[in-house]
Amino acid sequence: MGIPHFLVIPFPTQGHLNPSMQFSHALAKHGCNVTFISTEFNHKRVMMKAASSDQENLLGSKIKLASLPDGLDPEDERGDLQKLLLSIKKTMPSRLPKLIDEINALDDISKISCIVVTVNMGWALEIGSRLGIKGALLWPASATSLSLCDSIHSFIDGGVIDSEYGLPIKSQKIHLSPSMPLMDPKDLPWISLGRIFFEHLVQEMQTCKLAQWWLCNAVHELEPAAFSSSSRLSPIGGPMLASSDYNPTTFWEEDRTCLHWLDQQPSQSVIYVSFGSWSVLDPNQFTELALGLDLLDMPFLWVVKPGNEQYNAYPQEFKGTKGKIVGWAPQKKVLKHPAIACFISHCGWNSTLEGLYGGVPFLCLPIRNDQFVNKFFICEVWKVGLGLDKQENGVISGDEIKKKVELVRGSEDIKAMSLKCKEIVMENMEKEGGHYVRNLNNFIKWTKE
């Protein structure tokens, strides 16, 4: 067989696109060809953002970009994930076989040998199976969240959750492993999804069993219980974090002036605040966060995405004189900067990994889905951060934010655990002969068989 050719089809949100592009870079570094599928809507955004010559120079000839329609009109709201998901499942499956034929027609030597999908795109595995093309799942969240989703039927049979919404039936906590703290079933990753999405997830986990490999953007030593629970899970987090930072599918232009600003700040003095690409704070919470940053009287770097002005109304009292506010930041570089003292985060998995990689203590403000599982690990398992407690109205006060920032900055134990986790992640990135690299090599070798 010729050079392996991977068709990478992520669900079109930033939390899926980023690891999928990292994975594509890791495959290209190993000499493989990759065709990366975006929706037509996102593809146009990519083409507007960067000149094709820049893309070619940075991606190299090993990664090509292609697109399929998502079925929505240009003016439709793609922040409605349920609407987006249902439209994709209705529109894309009939068009994928033709695209595969077109891609294969361009290269007789390197035809598509494997389809790699993230969760929600399992329908492509079914098409690949019918066409005799191998399939793999790239899980964009933690290995623990994958293990939990794969255990849904066990939780239903055990009377832990109901079968309609996946909501907890009992208030008692659950043990993921004898060596781990008890977890509140309210933190299970599907709790905030609703009935339609939960039903989809149950079906999706069955469909994903068509994938012969379940590849996890994770580090074995940080989640040993998840990997011991299933031999199907393969960690490849080291090679992915070590891959290129260039990602043409990022929706917002990075404001790199923040790196120069950080250079002017004292060591471990800056609070970094970011809630990822998808999460939007309630307006009352946004106000309290702004007031909390003022109360701290410390330098802060705050990522406030453009386009959410109806939520992001700064209170009149907000001074923000010691801070810098940007629309988007080169987060991996920011979190490794020596000026960063702590990270106020929504605990999305990409942000969690990058925070661990930077050795930065966390303050956790999870909003939905797997973010609650990640907070559990940050606070209870790895002990690299603290949670923020809500008031009766469900809002975290500015005083609470100030108090917890001071606590996390003053905790030598949290700092020590943060550095220990950083060492674990760094070691996995740098081990050329480590089993993470072997996993990737074995996966590539399998596609050639």
C-alpha positions as CSV (number, residue, x, y, z in Angstrom):
1,M,0.0,0.0,0.0
2,G,1.1,3.6,-0.7
3,I,1.2,6.5,1.8
4,P,-1.7,6.4,4.3
5,H,-4.3,9.0,3.5
6,F,-6.6,10.1,6.4
7,L,-10.0,11.8,5.9
8,V,-10.5,13.8,9.1
9,I,-14.1,14.9,9.8
10,P,-14.6,16.8,13.0
11,F,-17.8,18.2,14.4
12,P,-17.6,21.9,13.4
13,T,-17.0,23.5,16.8
14,Q,-13.7,24.9,18.0
15,G,-13.4,22.2,20.8
16,H,-13.4,19.5,18.1
17,L,-11.6,21.4,15.3
18,N,-8.5,22.3,17.4
19,P,-7.6,18.7,18.5
20,S,-8.5,17.4,15.0
21,M,-6.1,19.8,13.4
22,Q,-3.4,19.0,16.0
23,F,-3.9,15.3,15.2
24,S,-3.7,16.1,11.4
25,H,-0.3,17.8,12.0
26,A,0.9,14.8,14.0
27,L,-0.1,12.5,11.1
28,A,1.6,14.8,8.5
29,K,4.8,14.8,10.6
30,H,4.8,11.0,10.3
31,G,4.6,11.3,6.5
32,C,0.9,10.7,6.1
33,N,-1.5,12.6,3.8
34,V,-4.6,14.2,5.4
35,T,-7.7,15.7,3.9
36,F,-9.4,17.8,6.6
37,I,-13.1,18.3,6.1
38,S,-14.8,21.6,7.3
39,T,-18.3,22.7,6.7
40,E,-18.7,25.1,3.7
41,F,-19.6,27.9,6.2
42,N,-16.4,27.4,8.2
43,H,-14.3,26.8,5.0
44,K,-15.2,30.2,3.7
45,R,-14.2,31.8,7.0
46,V,-10.9,30.1,6.8
47,M,-10.3,31.3,3.2
48,M,-11.2,34.8,4.2
49,K,-8.8,34.8,7.1
50,A,-5.6,33.5,5.5
51,A,-4.1,33.7,2.1
52,S,-3.9,30.4,0.3
53,S,-0.1,30.8,0.0
54,D,0.2,31.1,3.8
55,Q,-1.9,28.0,4.3
56,E,0.2,26.0,1.9
57,N,3.5,27.2,3.5
58,L,2.3,26.4,7.0
59,L,0.3,23.3,6.5
60,G,2.7,21.8,3.9
61,S,1.5,19.7,1.0
62,K,0.5,16.8,3.4
63,I,-2.7,18.5,4.6
64,K,-5.4,19.5,2.3
65,L,-8.7,21.3,3.2
66,A,-12.0,20.3,1.7
67,S,-15.6,21.0,2.7
68,L,-19.2,19.7,2.8
69,P,-22.4,21.7,3.3
70,D,-24.0,21.6,6.8
71,G,-27.5,22.2,5.4
72,L,-28.1,25.5,7.1
73,D,-28.5,28.9,5.5
74,P,-25.6,31.4,5.8
75,E,-27.7,33.6,8.2
76,D,-28.7,30.6,10.5
77,E,-27.5,30.5,14.0
78,R,-24.8,27.8,14.3
79,G,-24.6,28.3,18.0
80,D,-27.7,26.2,18.3
81,L,-25.8,22.9,18.5
82,Q,-29.0,20.7,18.3
83,K,-30.1,22.5,15.1
84,L,-26.6,22.2,13.6
85,L,-26.2,18.5,14.6
86,L,-29.6,17.5,13.1
87,S,-28.9,19.5,9.9
88,I,-25.5,17.9,9.5
89,K,-26.9,14.4,9.9
90,K,-29.6,15.1,7.4
91,T,-27.3,16.8,4.8
92,M,-23.8,15.4,4.8
93,P,-24.2,11.6,4.6
94,S,-25.5,11.7,1.1
95,R,-22.7,13.9,-0.1
96,L,-19.7,12.2,1.5
97,P,-19.3,9.2,-0.9
98,K,-19.1,11.6,-3.9
99,L,-16.4,13.7,-2.1
100,I,-14.4,10.5,-1.3
101,D,-14.6,9.5,-5.1
102,E,-13.4,13.0,-6.0
103,I,-10.5,12.9,-3.6
104,N,-9.4,9.4,-4.6
105,A,-9.6,10.4,-8.3
106,L,-6.9,13.0,-7.6
107,D,-4.3,10.6,-6.3
108,D,-4.1,6.9,-7.5
109,I,-1.2,6.2,-5.2
110,S,-2.6,7.6,-1.9
111,K,-6.3,6.8,-1.8
112,I,-8.2,7.4,1.5
113,S,-7.3,4.6,3.8
114,C,-9.0,5.7,7.0
115,I,-11.8,8.0,8.1
116,V,-11.2,9.7,11.5
117,V,-14.2,11.4,13.1
118,T,-14.9,13.2,16.4
119,V,-18.1,12.4,18.3
120,N,-21.3,13.5,16.6
121,M,-19.9,12.5,13.2
122,G,-20.3,8.8,13.6
123,W,-22.5,8.6,10.5
124,A,-19.2,8.9,8.5
125,L,-18.0,5.6,10.1
126,E,-21.1,3.9,8.8
127,I,-20.4,5.2,5.2
128,G,-16.8,4.2,5.5
129,S,-17.7,0.7,6.6
130,R,-20.0,0.3,3.6
131,L,-17.2,1.5,1.3
132,G,-14.6,-0.8,2.9
133,I,-12.6,2.1,4.5
134,K,-11.2,1.7,8.0
135,G,-12.5,4.0,10.7
136,A,-11.3,5.6,13.9
137,L,-12.8,7.8,16.6
138,L,-10.8,10.8,17.8
139,W,-12.3,11.8,21.2
140,P,-11.8,15.6,21.8
141,A,-12.5,15.4,25.5
142,S,-10.9,13.5,28.4
143,A,-10.5,9.8,28.4
144,T,-12.7,9.7,31.6
145,S,-15.6,11.4,29.8
146,L,-15.3,8.8,27.0
147,S,-15.3,6.0,29.5
148,L,-18.3,7.5,31.2
149,C,-20.3,7.9,27.9
150,D,-19.4,4.3,27.0
151,S,-20.9,3.3,30.4
152,I,-24.3,4.9,30.0
153,H,-26.1,1.6,29.7
154,S,-24.4,0.3,32.9
155,F,-25.4,3.5,34.7
156,I,-29.0,3.0,33.5
157,D,-29.0,-0.7,34.5
158,G,-27.5,0.1,37.9
159,G,-30.2,2.6,38.6
160,V,-27.8,5.6,38.7
161,I,-29.5,7.6,35.9
162,D,-32.8,7.4,34.1
163,S,-33.0,6.2,30.5
164,E,-34.8,9.2,29.0
165,Y,-32.7,12.2,30.0
166,G,-29.7,10.5,31.7
167,L,-30.4,12.4,34.9
168,P,-29.4,11.0,38.4
169,I,-32.0,8.9,40.1
170,K,-30.2,8.8,43.4
171,S,-28.2,11.4,45.3
172,Q,-25.5,9.1,46.3
173,K,-22.0,9.7,44.8
174,I,-20.3,7.2,42.4
175,H,-16.9,5.7,42.4
176,L,-15.0,5.8,39.0
177,S,-12.2,3.8,40.6
178,P,-11.3,2.6,44.1
179,S,-8.3,4.9,44.1
180,M,-10.3,8.0,43.3
181,P,-12.5,10.4,45.3
182,L,-16.3,9.9,45.0
183,M,-17.9,11.9,42.1
184,D,-21.3,13.6,42.2
185,P,-23.5,12.0,39.4
186,K,-24.7,15.6,38.7
187,D,-21.3,16.1,37.1
188,L,-21.7,13.4,34.5
189,P,-20.9,14.9,31.1
190,W,-24.4,14.6,29.5
191,I,-26.4,16.1,32.4
192,S,-27.0,19.5,30.6
193,L,-27.6,18.0,27.2
194,G,-31.4,17.5,27.3
195,R,-33.4,14.6,26.0
196,I,-32.8,14.8,22.3
197,F,-29.0,15.2,22.7
198,F,-28.9,12.4,25.3
199,E,-30.7,10.1,22.9
200,H,-28.3,11.0,20.2
201,L,-25.3,10.4,22.5
202,V,-26.6,6.9,23.4
203,Q,-27.0,6.0,19.7
204,E,-23.7,7.7,18.8
205,M,-21.7,5.6,21.3
206,Q,-23.1,2.5,19.6
207,T,-22.2,3.8,16.1
208,C,-18.7,4.7,17.3
209,K,-18.1,1.0,18.0
210,L,-17.6,0.7,14.2
211,A,-14.3,2.5,14.8
212,Q,-11.5,0.0,15.4
213,W,-9.5,2.6,17.3
214,W,-10.6,5.1,20.0
215,L,-7.9,7.7,20.1
216,C,-7.8,10.0,23.1
217,N,-6.3,13.4,23.3
218,A,-5.1,12.5,26.8
219,V,-2.2,11.5,29.0
220,H,-2.3,8.0,30.5
221,E,-0.6,9.0,33.8
222,L,-3.2,11.7,34.4
223,E,-6.2,9.3,33.9
224,P,-5.1,5.8,34.7
225,A,-8.5,4.6,35.8
226,A,-10.1,5.5,32.5
227,F,-7.5,3.6,30.5
228,S,-7.6,0.6,32.7
229,S,-11.4,0.4,32.3
230,S,-11.2,-0.2,28.6
231,S,-8.4,-1.6,26.3
232,R,-10.2,0.1,23.4
233,L,-8.9,3.6,24.6
234,S,-5.5,4.7,23.2
235,P,-3.8,7.8,24.6
236,I,-2.0,10.1,22.1
237,G,-2.1,13.4,24.0
238,G,1.7,13.8,24.0
239,P,2.2,13.9,20.2
240,M,-0.9,16.1,19.7
241,L,0.2,18.8,22.2
242,A,3.7,18.7,20.6
243,S,2.2,19.3,17.1
244,S,2.2,22.7,15.3
245,D,0.4,25.6,16.8
246,Y,-0.9,26.7,13.4
247,N,-4.6,26.1,13.0
248,P,-6.4,27.6,10.0
249,T,-9.7,26.5,11.4
250,T,-9.6,28.9,14.4
251,F,-12.5,31.2,14.0
252,W,-10.9,34.4,15.6
253,E,-7.8,36.3,14.9
254,E,-5.3,35.9,17.7
255,D,-4.3,39.2,19.4
256,R,-0.5,38.6,19.8
257,T,0.0,42.0,21.4
258,C,-0.9,40.3,24.7
259,L,2.4,38.4,24.6
260,H,4.4,41.6,24.5
261,W,2.2,43.0,27.3
262,L,2.9,39.9,29.4
263,D,6.6,40.4,28.8
264,Q,6.2,43.7,30.8
265,Q,4.6,42.1,33.8
266,P,6.3,40.6,36.9
267,S,6.7,36.8,37.2
268,Q,3.6,35.0,38.3
269,S,1.6,38.2,38.7
270,V,-1.1,38.0,36.0
271,I,-4.6,36.4,36.2
272,Y,-5.5,34.8,32.8
273,V,-9.3,34.6,32.2
274,S,-10.8,32.7,29.3
275,F,-13.9,30.7,28.8
276,G,-13.1,29.1,25.5
277,S,-14.7,29.4,22.1
278,W,-18.2,28.3,22.9
279,S,-19.1,29.2,26.5
280,V,-20.9,32.5,27.1
281,L,-21.2,33.9,30.7
282,D,-24.6,35.0,32.0
283,P,-24.6,38.8,32.0
284,N,-24.9,38.9,35.8
285,Q,-21.8,36.6,36.1
286,F,-19.9,38.7,33.6
287,T,-20.6,41.7,35.8
288,E,-19.4,40.0,38.9
289,L,-16.3,38.7,37.2
290,A,-15.4,42.2,36.1
291,L,-15.9,43.6,39.6
292,G,-13.9,40.7,41.1
293,L,-10.9,41.5,38.8
294,D,-11.1,45.1,40.0
295,L,-11.2,44.0,43.6
296,L,-8.0,42.0,43.2
297,D,-6.0,45.0,42.0
298,M,-3.7,42.7,40.0
299,P,-2.8,42.6,36.3
300,F,-5.1,40.4,34.3
301,L,-5.4,39.2,30.7
302,W,-9.1,38.6,29.9
303,V,-10.3,37.0,26.7
304,V,-13.8,38.5,25.7
305,K,-14.9,37.0,22.4
306,P,-16.4,39.5,19.9
307,G,-20.0,39.0,18.9
308,N,-21.5,38.5,22.4
309,E,-22.1,42.2,23.2
310,Q,-25.6,41.4,24.5
311,Y,-24.0,39.3,27.3
312,N,-20.7,41.2,27.8
313,A,-21.8,44.5,29.2
314,Y,-19.1,45.9,31.4
315,P,-20.6,47.4,34.6
316,Q,-20.2,51.2,35.0
317,E,-18.1,50.8,38.1
318,F,-15.5,48.6,36.2
319,K,-12.2,50.3,36.0
320,G,-10.0,47.5,34.5
321,T,-7.0,49.8,34.7
322,K,-4.5,47.0,35.4
323,G,-5.8,44.6,32.8
324,K,-5.6,43.9,29.1
325,I,-8.8,42.7,27.3
326,V,-8.5,40.9,24.0
327,G,-10.9,39.2,21.6
328,W,-8.8,36.0,21.2
329,A,-5.4,34.9,22.5
330,P,-2.6,32.4,21.5
331,Q,-3.6,30.4,24.6
332,K,-0.9,27.7,24.6
333,K,1.8,30.5,24.5
334,V,0.0,32.6,27.1
335,L,-0.3,29.7,29.6
336,K,3.4,28.9,29.3
337,H,4.4,32.6,29.9
338,P,6.2,33.1,33.2
339,A,4.0,36.1,34.1
340,I,0.8,34.0,34.5
341,A,-0.1,33.3,38.1
342,C,-3.4,31.4,37.6
343,F,-6.1,30.6,35.1
344,I,-9.8,31.3,35.6
345,S,-11.3,28.8,33.2
346,H,-14.5,27.1,32.1
347,C,-12.5,23.8,32.2
348,G,-13.0,22.8,28.6
349,W,-10.7,19.9,27.8
350,N,-8.4,21.8,25.4
351,S,-8.0,24.6,28.0
352,T,-7.4,22.0,30.7
353,L,-4.7,20.3,28.8
354,E,-3.0,23.5,27.9
355,G,-3.2,24.7,31.5
356,L,-1.6,21.5,32.7
357,Y,1.1,21.9,30.0
358,G,1.8,25.4,31.3
359,G,1.9,24.3,35.0
360,V,-0.7,26.9,35.9
361,P,-3.1,26.7,38.9
362,F,-6.8,26.8,38.0
363,L,-9.9,28.5,39.3
364,C,-12.9,26.6,37.9
365,L,-16.1,28.0,36.5
366,P,-17.5,25.1,34.5
367,I,-20.6,25.9,32.4
368,R,-21.8,22.6,30.7
369,N,-21.1,19.1,29.5
370,D,-17.7,17.5,30.3
371,Q,-16.4,20.7,31.9
372,F,-17.8,19.4,35.3
373,V,-15.8,16.2,34.9
374,N,-12.7,18.2,34.2
375,K,-13.3,20.4,37.2
376,F,-13.6,17.3,39.4
377,F,-10.2,16.1,38.2
378,I,-8.6,19.6,38.6
379,C,-9.9,20.1,42.1
380,E,-10.3,16.6,43.5
381,V,-7.9,14.3,41.7
382,W,-4.9,16.3,40.4
383,K,-5.4,19.0,43.1
384,V,-4.2,21.8,40.8
385,G,-7.0,24.3,41.4
386,L,-10.1,25.4,43.3
387,G,-13.7,25.6,42.5
388,L,-15.7,28.8,42.7
389,D,-18.8,28.6,45.0
390,K,-22.1,30.1,43.7
391,Q,-24.5,32.2,45.7
392,E,-28.1,31.3,46.1
393,N,-28.9,33.1,42.9
394,G,-26.5,30.9,41.0
395,V,-23.9,33.6,40.4
396,I,-20.3,33.6,41.7
397,S,-19.7,36.9,43.5
398,G,-16.7,39.2,42.9
399,D,-15.8,38.7,46.5
400,E,-15.7,34.9,46.0
401,I,-13.4,35.3,42.9
402,K,-11.1,37.6,44.9
403,K,-10.9,35.2,47.8
404,K,-10.2,32.1,45.7
405,V,-7.6,33.8,43.6
406,E,-5.7,34.8,46.8
407,L,-6.1,31.3,48.1
408,V,-4.9,29.5,45.0
409,R,-1.9,32.0,44.6
410,G,-0.9,31.4,48.3
411,S,-1.2,27.6,48.1
412,E,2.3,26.0,47.9
413,D,0.6,22.5,47.6
414,I,-1.4,23.6,44.5
415,K,1.7,25.1,42.9
416,A,3.7,21.9,43.6
417,M,1.0,19.7,42.1
418,S,0.7,22.0,39.1
419,L,4.4,21.7,38.4
420,K,4.2,17.9,38.9
421,C,1.4,17.6,36.3
422,K,3.4,19.9,34.0
423,E,6.3,17.5,34.2
424,I,4.1,14.5,33.4
425,V,2.7,16.2,30.3
426,M,6.1,17.5,29.2
427,E,7.6,14.0,29.6
428,N,4.9,12.5,27.4
429,M,5.5,15.2,24.7
430,E,9.2,14.8,24.6
431,K,9.5,11.0,24.8
432,E,10.2,10.0,21.2
433,G,10.2,6.3,22.1
434,G,7.3,6.6,24.6
435,H,4.2,4.5,24.3
436,Y,2.2,7.6,23.1
437,V,4.4,7.8,20.0
438,R,4.2,4.0,19.7
439,N,0.4,4.2,19.8
440,L,0.4,6.7,16.9
441,N,2.9,4.6,15.0
442,N,0.9,1.4,15.5
443,F,-2.3,3.2,14.4
444,I,-0.6,4.4,11.2
445,K,0.9,0.9,10.6
446,W,-2.6,-0.6,11.1
447,T,-4.0,1.6,8.3
448,K,-1.4,0.2,5.9
449,E,-2.3,-3.4,6.6
